[in-house]
Amino acid sequence: MHKEREVIKPETSRRRKYLRVLGVFLLLLVILPGFIAPALYIADMNVNRGYTFGYWGEYNRASNALAKMPVIMITNSYYLHDATLELFSFDLMVTGKSVQLRFPSSDPIRELTGDELREALQKTIEAQLLKTGER
């Protein structure tokens, strides 16, 4: 028995090559970000570039909002640098009175932005002042 050789038409060969290239492209499109995104996140967490997003985003939004308040001066800040920014705090002077604000990862204030954040921070500062009897 003699097998006949399969003849590959030129358009079939081009189509297979096209599908192979498309497959490799789609594979890279799906897999590559899975490696690059975590690498960028890890690289970014070591340096605070002042962005209001990413690893330092919540810290920077709170810090920026506090810095814009006219009667508040940030005297010190602290953060727990881990896989996530679990905790950060600010020591403040508010019209000559000392206040410390702490923001654990579960604090809903960390998710706020803009006017909502400013108002929540102001209420938290006022509550701290009332609690210490310095208002």
BELUR-V142618 format. One record per helix or strand of 3 or more residues. SS is the DSSP state (H for helix, E for strand). FROM is the first residue (numbers start at 1). LEN is the number of residues. If there is no record, write none. Layout:
[[SS:FROM:LEN] [SS:FROM:LEN]]
This chain:
[[H:10:36] [H:57:12] [E:72:10] [E:85:10] [E:97:8] [H:108:4] [H:114:19]]
